[in-house]
């Protein structure tokens, strides 16, 4: 990468780095491009070399936050479909997935308030976040449906169960961010995965 390209990459990253806290503090609707360029220390014209508008900055922040979660869940779905061996192996993969998600979420601690700040907003920003959330719920439902199909868990409503798990995870992340939970993020992930598995474990013969 040449010096010019590196400078462009740094400037673009700086715009995103400074925009996130502004969106959290002021709210998406109240934050302006002038606020962003002032925080970054660039001219307004320079901003438009990197982003079309405020919405494109917000979308880039959301992609950075949610796309890796989609990738983790997609990989888990592919693994489980290819290696549907036994309930114990499946349980281990669920726990591994939970730990991978926890590890990633920990790296995004400063970005997570953006989710809670805008997820139920009436405007385009709320719609964009809920679109990502829907993708995550859909993948979780596919994981559950695949497990049911292969007889590895008992029959439960996949969509309802996925919504419950994602909702519970949101609440746990909120608690973690605000110091309500003493456990480490790995302990929280393992305990949540264990609770989830207990709820959908295969019916015991007898």
Secondary structure, 3 states (H helix, E strand, C coil): CCHHHHHHHHHHHHHHHHHHHHHHHHCCCCCCHHHHHHHHCCCHHHHCCCCCCHHHHHHHHHHHHHHHHHHHHHHHHHHHHHCCCCHHHHHHHHHHHHHHHHHHHHHCHHHHHHHHHHCCCCCHHHHHHHHHHHHHHHHHHHHHHHHHHCCCECCCCHHHHHHHHHHHHHHHHHHHHCCCCCCCHHHHHHHHHHHHHHHHECCCCC
